[in-house]
Amino acid sequence: MECPGYQEFMLPLLRLTADGDEHKVSAAAQTLADGFSLPPAQRAELLPSGQQTKLNNRVQWASTYLKKSGLLSSPRRGYLLITDLGRSILKENPSRIDNRFLRRFPEFLEFTRKRPASEEVSDNDVVEVDNETPEETIDAAVRTMRSALAEDLLERIHKSRPQFFEQLVIDLLVAMGYGGSREDAGQAVGRSGDGGIDGIIKEDRLGLDAVYVQAKRWEATVGRPIVQAFAGSLGGHRARKGVLITTSSFSSDAREYVDRIEKRIVLVDGQQLTQLMIDHNIGVNLVASYSIKKVDSDYFDEE
């Protein structure tokens, strides 16, 4: 079962507070999860950021929207209390409370409008929000843009000259902390003559261990024979560890093979290569950066 959207939690949350007692938000989330018969896996599912469970995040946003509409109040940090307006709404016995329902309250319209309060707006200007919370919407948009960027990077790599691919691999390895200096890595890694590059580099700047590197700018799937030959090359290069990079993909046999052998070999396919480039700012520029902040509860703790 999928975790309900935050709008699905609005009416059950308001009904939960109908007893007039203060309810802790975290405890309310578990009570609502019981009501929806959510299994443990759904209760424990994290947001893409990994900072909070999807359940707690959605219940908190449901409570935020209800508070902004005047149906709930927060008598103290982390607790909810129903208001007189909230009681009157429950007496109407609504079948559902969602963003469209909350539009009747001026406070909610003010909270969700797009433009600053100084600008004139109409009901059509209210931001339509689906069942994903704002954090989830942002995460989804970032993942979409990152995926599109990765595809663009891979396309450009395939169109680049072999010398450029060599430079790219060296830049990435140095950015990740391998190969010592860029000059050291450049001397240790060179073209192999088969559409790729290979070499042996330092595992760290001190050179405490060596890593054999092979990178192939291919479009065909890399199968087990290539990986097996790479494993055999490690001994000849006095290396116990290896990194095999391709702009394409590895067959299942190839991946199963490296899991069974004693030597430590890491396979990096085209998808992972572009993700590493993005993470280490190789071939990409920062266009915009956004910080998402929340209230520092400890700062306001007067106890």
Secondary structure, DSSP 8 states (H G I E B T S, - for coil): -----GGGGHHHHHHHGGGS--EEHHHHHHHHHHHTT--HHHHH-B-TTSSSBHHHHHHHHHHHHHHHTTSEE-SSTTEEEE-HHHHHHHHT--S---HHHHTTSHHHHHHHBSS-TTS---GGGB----SS-HHHHHHHHHHHHHHHHHHHHHHHHHHS-HHHHHHHHHHHHHHTT-SSSHHHHHHHEEE-SSSEEEEEEESSTT-SSEEEEEEE--SS-B-HHHHHHHHHHHHHTT-SEEEEEESS-B-HHHHHHHHHSSSEEEEE-HHHHHHHHHHTTSS-------------TTTT---
